[in-house]
Amino acid sequence: MKSNQFDVLGATRSYWDFFIGYGLTISVSELLQAVIFWLLAGFAKTEPRRIRPLIAVFLVANLGFAILAWRYFFIPPLVGDLLITLALGLAYLKAGRGERAE
């Protein structure tokens, strides 16, 4: 992967560069999701219905990640994505029932 180098828009890259770059991009994305979920957890207690669309977006995205992991990777990433998707599905259902009576 490192030995096959080629020109990409004026920069010399290898498959290894893309492999590492995409892996780090996924890591940063997962960290971003964790921080967003942590920040939204406070809103879930006070206004659960308002964060439901955000939960739905992350639910669909993580389901897509699970499908991609199943198709192109191996079991551990698939299991991780399925667990995240399950947790988001449960959060979505709970947020729908958590509306406060006014």
N, C-alpha and C positions, 0 to 999 in steps of 0.2 A: 504494500500500500504506500510505503514511503518512497520507493524507487521510481514509480511511474509518475513523473512530474509533467505538467502541461500548463499552457498559458491560459489564464482566465481574466479577460478584460485588462491585460497588461501586467498581471501579477502571476508569478509562478507558484502553482499549488500542486498538491498531490491528493490522492484519495484519503490519505491519513489526515491531512489538514481538514478535509470536509468531515471525516468521521469524528475527529476530536471537536471540531467547531459545532457540529450538530449536537453532540453529546453535552457539551457545555451549555448550549442554548436551551436544551431541554431541562437541564439542572436549574438554570436561572428561572425558567418558566415555572417549574414546580415550586421553587422558593417564593416567587411572586404570588402564586396561588395560595400558598400557606399563609403569607402575610395578609393577603386580602381576606381570606376566611377568618383569620384572627381578628382583624378590624371589624368585619361584619358581624362577628359573634355578639358584640354588644348591641347592635341594632336588632338582632334576632329576638332579643328579649323584649324590646319595647315596640317594635314595628315589624313583626314577622312577615306580614303580607307584602310589605314594600320590597323586601329582599328576595322574594320568591322568583322574580324574573332573572335576577343575577344567579341564583342557584341553578335555575333551568339552563342558562347559558353554559355554566361550568359543567353541568351534568351531561349535556350533549357533547361538549368538547372532550370530556374524559371518556365518554363512551366511544368517541372517535379514536382517541388514543388507544383504548383497549383493542379496538378492531385492528388498528395498525400494528400493535404489539403482537397480536395473534397471527397476523399475516406475515410480518417481516422479522420478528424477533423470537423470543423464547418464553418459557413459562414465568419466571420471576417478574418481568415487567408487566406481563398480562395479569398476573394475580394482583399486583399493586394497583394497576389501573382499575381492575374490577372492584377491588375493595373501596377505592376512592369513589367510583361511580355508585356503588351501593350506599355509601355514607351520604353522598349528595342526594340520592333518591329518597332516603329516609328524612334528610333535612328538608327536602322539598315538601314531602307529605306532612311533616310536623309543622312547617311554617304555614301551611294551608289551614290547619286546625287551630293554630295558635292565636287567632284574631281575638283581640280583647273586646269585651262587651262594653258599649258606651251608653 
